[in-house]
Amino acid sequence: MNIPPEIEQKFQRLKETLSHYSRVAIAFSGGVDSSLLLKVAHDTLGDNTLALFADSAVQPIEERQSALDTAKAIGAPIQVIAFDPLAIPEFANNESRRCYYCKKYIFSVFTNLARQQNFSIMIDGTNLDDLSTDRPGMQAVIELKVQSPLAEAGLTKREIRILSRALDLPTWNKPSASCLATRITTDTPITLERLSLIEQAERYLHELDYHGCRVRFNGIAFTIELASGDIFTITHKNQLAQIRDFLFSLGAKKVFLDLSERESILS
């Protein structure tokens, strides 16, 4: 696959930035952005690259294995760190800045672990698009002096997918993901039970081939968000009643379908 010249320039800029580091530790989620970053960093620096993965209840179980498989395919070493964000009061209470407190804690742990192993630079998969959105977690990235080479190279989400496909990364068409806690309405407490309900609901939809979906929860009702084109599919397959009944079996009092579809994963 040919890489457009403007993206190739950014790709070269990324490799040049990484080549100036001696040893780097990467906050690795196994998603599209951090997977590309790990691939290019490992290609550039070899074993002077370390992936750090936070394993917690806010991620679907399958995401852990997916991250391990991706790191193995790349050939990069990875360390899994058990993490309980519910032990952070501001996070468990689901305050509007919960992402800041969560990221500040886990990135602090990552940074300390990296330094203990002589990895002086900590980097993450923040891309250029992320800088133009309201992300409280970015403050933690800045405070801890974590570097973001993808954003520095000017790479957008779409361009990262194009590069990932060109480099044969299995994550190139992986739907954008965020932690399960983002599905719970702000100020509604985050609990293990609620995270489990959301995970079960989304896994059920995945099994029906509705990938890239979200199931929001406010403590009483589920609201389903589907990827572009899937509302047409779900109505023509007459699956709405089936899905409603499953969500009721999880304890939902009401189930809603958001008619504003999510963007395509390639947008």
C-alpha positions in Angstrom: 0.0 0.0 0.0 1.4 3.4 -1.0 1.6 6.1 1.7 0.5 9.6 0.5 3.5 12.0 0.5 2.1 14.3 3.2 1.7 11.3 5.5 5.1 9.9 4.6 6.6 13.2 5.7 4.9 12.9 9.1 6.0 9.3 9.3 9.6 10.2 8.8 9.3 13.0 11.3 7.9 10.5 13.9 10.9 8.1 13.3 13.3 11.0 13.6 11.8 12.1 16.9 12.0 8.5 18.3 15.6 8.1 17.1 16.7 10.9 19.4 15.6 8.9 22.4 17.9 6.3 23.9 15.3 4.2 25.8 11.5 4.8 25.9 8.6 3.3 27.9 5.2 3.5 26.2 1.8 3.8 27.9 0.3 1.0 25.8 -3.4 0.3 25.6 -3.4 -2.0 22.5 -5.5 0.6 20.6 -4.8 2.0 17.2 -2.6 4.9 18.3 -0.4 3.3 20.9 0.1 0.2 18.7 1.5 2.3 15.9 3.7 4.1 18.3 5.0 0.9 19.8 5.7 -0.6 16.3 7.6 2.4 15.1 9.5 2.8 18.4 10.5 -0.8 18.4 11.5 -0.7 14.8 13.6 2.3 15.6 15.1 1.5 19.0 14.7 -2.3 19.3 14.8 -3.6 22.8 15.3 -0.1 24.2 11.5 0.0 24.0 9.1 -1.1 26.7 5.3 -1.3 26.6 3.4 -0.7 29.9 -0.2 -1.9 30.0 -2.6 -1.1 32.9 -4.9 -4.0 33.6 -8.2 -3.0 35.3 -11.9 -3.4 35.5 -12.5 -0.4 33.3 -11.4 -2.3 30.2 -13.2 -5.3 28.7 -11.4 -8.6 29.5 -10.6 -9.2 25.8 -8.7 -5.9 25.5 -5.9 -7.3 27.8 -5.3 -10.3 25.6 -5.6 -8.2 22.4 -2.9 -5.9 23.8 -0.6 -8.8 24.6 -1.1 -10.3 21.2 -0.3 -7.0 19.5 2.9 -6.5 21.5 3.9 -10.0 20.7 3.3 -9.6 17.0 5.4 -6.4 17.1 8.1 -8.2 19.0 8.2 -5.7 21.8 8.5 -6.5 25.5 5.4 -5.7 27.6 4.7 -5.4 31.3 1.2 -5.7 32.7 0.4 -3.6 35.8 -2.7 -4.4 37.9 -4.5 -1.2 38.5 -7.7 -0.4 40.6 -9.0 3.0 39.6 -12.0 2.6 41.9 -9.5 3.1 44.8 -9.3 6.7 43.6 -12.2 8.5 45.3 -12.6 11.2 42.6 -12.7 8.5 39.9 -15.2 6.3 41.8 -17.4 9.2 42.4 -17.4 9.9 38.7 -16.5 13.6 38.9 -16.2 15.5 35.7 -12.4 15.4 35.9 -12.2 11.6 36.7 -9.9 11.0 33.7 -7.4 13.5 35.1 -7.1 11.7 38.4 -7.0 8.3 36.8 -4.4 9.2 34.2 -2.3 11.1 36.8 -2.2 8.0 39.0 -1.4 5.4 36.4 1.1 7.5 34.5 2.8 8.3 37.7 3.1 4.5 38.3 4.3 4.0 34.8 6.9 6.7 35.1 8.3 5.3 38.3 8.5 1.8 36.9 10.2 3.1 33.8 12.8 5.0 35.7 13.6 1.9 37.9 14.4 0.1 34.7 16.5 3.0 33.2 13.8 4.1 30.7 14.2 7.8 31.1 11.5 8.9 28.6 7.8 8.1 28.9 5.7 8.5 25.8 2.0 8.0 25.0 -0.3 7.7 21.9 -1.9 11.1 22.0 -2.5 12.2 18.4 -3.1 15.6 16.8 -6.9 15.3 16.9 -6.8 14.7 20.7 -5.3 18.1 21.2 -8.4 19.8 19.8 -10.9 18.0 22.1 -11.7 18.5 25.8 -9.7 15.7 27.5 -9.0 16.3 31.2 -6.4 13.5 31.1 -4.2 15.7 28.9 -3.4 17.9 31.9 -1.8 14.8 33.7 0.2 14.1 30.5 1.6 17.7 30.6 2.2 17.7 34.4 4.2 14.5 34.3 6.2 15.6 31.2 5.0 12.6 29.1 6.0 13.0 25.5 3.5 12.5 22.7 5.4 11.8 19.4 2.4 11.2 17.3 1.0 14.6 18.0 4.4 16.2 17.6 4.6 14.6 14.2 1.2 16.1 13.3 -0.4 12.7 12.8 -4.2 12.6 12.9 -6.3 9.5 13.8 -7.1 8.9 10.1 -3.4 9.1 9.1 -2.5 6.8 11.9 -4.9 4.2 10.5 -3.4 4.6 7.1 0.1 4.1 8.4 -1.0 1.1 10.5 -2.5 -0.6 7.5 0.6 0.1 5.5 2.7 -1.5 8.2 0.3 -4.5 8.4 -0.7 -3.8 12.0 -3.8 -5.8 13.0 -5.2 -2.7 14.8 -5.5 -0.5 11.7 -9.3 -1.0 11.5 -9.9 -1.5 15.2 -12.9 0.6 16.4 -11.9 3.5 18.6 -12.2 2.5 22.2 -12.4 4.2 25.6 -12.6 2.9 29.1 -16.0 1.5 30.3 -16.3 4.3 32.9 -16.9 6.8 30.1 -20.3 5.1 29.5 -21.6 6.0 33.0 -23.3 9.4 33.3 -21.1 12.0 35.2 -21.8 12.0 39.0 -23.4 8.6 38.8 -21.0 6.5 41.0 -18.8 4.0 39.1 -18.9 0.5 40.6 -17.7 -2.9 39.6 -21.3 -4.1 39.1 -22.1 -1.2 36.7 -18.8 -1.7 34.7 -19.7 -5.4 34.4 -23.2 -4.7 33.2 -21.8 -2.4 30.5 -19.2 -4.9 29.4 -21.8 -7.6 29.1 -24.1 -5.4 27.1 -21.5 -4.3 24.7 -20.1 -7.9 24.3 -23.6 -9.1 23.4 -23.8 -6.4 20.7 -20.4 -7.4 19.4 -21.5 -11.0 19.2 -24.3 -9.8 16.9 -21.6 -8.0 14.8 -22.3 -4.5 16.0 -18.7 -3.4 16.5 -17.8 0.1 17.5 -21.0 0.4 19.6 -21.4 2.1 23.0 -23.9 1.3 25.7 -24.4 4.2 28.1 -25.8 3.8 31.6 -27.2 6.3 34.0 -28.0 3.9 36.8 -31.5 3.2 35.5 -31.5 3.1 31.7 -29.2 1.8 28.9 -28.8 4.0 25.8 -27.3 2.2 22.8 -25.1 4.0 20.3 -24.4 2.2 17.1 -21.7 2.8 14.4 -22.6 4.3 11.0 -25.0 2.1 9.0 -25.9 -0.2 11.9 -29.2 1.4 12.8 -30.4 0.3 9.3 -29.1 -3.2 9.9 -30.5 -3.6 13.4 -34.0 -2.5 12.3 -34.1 -4.6 9.2 -32.9 -7.7 11.1 -35.7 -7.2 13.6 -33.2 -7.5 16.5 -34.4 -4.6 18.6 -36.7 -6.7 20.8 -34.1 -9.3 21.2 -31.5 -6.8 22.4 -34.0 -5.0 24.6 -34.9 -8.2 26.3 -31.2 -9.1 27.0 -30.6 -5.6 28.5 -33.7 -6.0 30.6 -32.3 -9.3 31.9 -29.2 -7.3 33.1 -31.5 -5.2 35.2 -32.2 -2.2 33.0 -35.5 -0.4 33.7 -35.5 1.3 30.3 -33.6 0.9 27.0 -33.1 3.6 24.4 -31.6 3.7 20.9 -29.7 6.8 20.0 -30.6 7.7 16.5 -27.4 9.8 16.0 -25.0 7.1 14.7 -21.3 7.1 15.7 -18.8 8.0 13.0 -17.1 5.4 10.9 -14.0 3.9 12.5 -12.0 5.2 9.5 -13.1 8.8 9.9 
